Amino acid sequence: MRGEPATGEVYPIETLRSSDLAPVGSGARLINAHDFMTAELLAALIAVESGGNDLARGRHGELGALQVRACVVKDVNRVVGGNYRWSEMTNRVTATRVARAYLDHWGSPSRLGRKPTDRDLAMIWHHGPTGWRRGSITYWKRVRARMGAS
C-alpha cells in the first residue's frame, strides 16, 4: 500500500496485509458498495483478535488473523452458497471474505433496522448474529482503542 488512505478513499479489503494495518486512516472504505466494514474496523478486529498473526489458533477453535470459527464458515457457506473451508482461514484474503460475508448478512440494515455502526459489526463478529444487542462492551472498547477513537 502506498501511503495513508485519505478519508473516504476506497480500498479493496483484499489488498490489506499485516504491514498495511498501521497506516490505514479513519474513513477509508471498502470498494464494494454493499460492504459496511471500513478498512479501519477490519484492521482493528485483526489487531484485537490475533495481533495480526495469520496462523493464530484460539482456545475455542478460532483460526487465523480474524480468529474465524468453523461455525462461522459453515454459516457463510449456507448464506452465500460458498465452499469455504475452516482450514483456509489462515489465508487473510479468504478469512476477510468470510468475515465480510458474515457481517454483510448479519449486520445488514434490514436486520438491524438501521445502518450498522462499527460497534454493531464488532459485536456481531465477536458475539454472533445478535451480539449487537447483547455483547460485552469490553470487546468493543478494545476494538475502538485500536481504531484510534476516544
Residue, then its C-alpha position, 0 to 999 in steps of 0.5 A: m500500500r502506498g501511503e495513508p488512505a485519505t478519508g473516504e478513499v476506497y480500498p479493496i479489503e483484499t489488498l490489506r496485509s499485516s504491514d498495511l494495518a498501521p497506516v490505514g486512516s479513519g474513513a477509508r472504505l471498502i470498494n464494494a458498495h454493499d460492504f459496511m466494514t471500513a478498512e479501519l474496523l477490519a484492521a482493528l478486529i485483526a489487531v484485537e483478535s490475533g495481533g495480526n498473526d495469520l496462523a493464530r489458533g484460539r482456545h475455542g477453535e478460532l483460526g487465523a488473523l480474524q480468529v474465524r470459527a468453523c461455525v462461522v464458515k459453515d454459516v457463510n457457506r449456507v448464506v452465500g452458497g460458498n465452499y469455504r473451508w475452516s482450514e483456509m482461514t489462515n489465508r487473510v484474503t479468504a478469512t476477510r471474505v468470510a468475515r465480510a460475508y458474515l457481517d454483510h448478512w448479519g449486520s445488514p440494515s434490514r436486520l438491524g433496522r438501521k445502518p450498522t455502526d462499527r460497534d454493531l459489526a464488532m459485536i456481531w463478529h465477536h458475539g454472533p448474529t445478535g451480539w449487537r444487542r447483547g455483547s460485552i462492551t469490553y470487546w468493543k472498547r478494545v476494538r475502538a482503542r485500536m481504531g484510534a477513537s476516544 
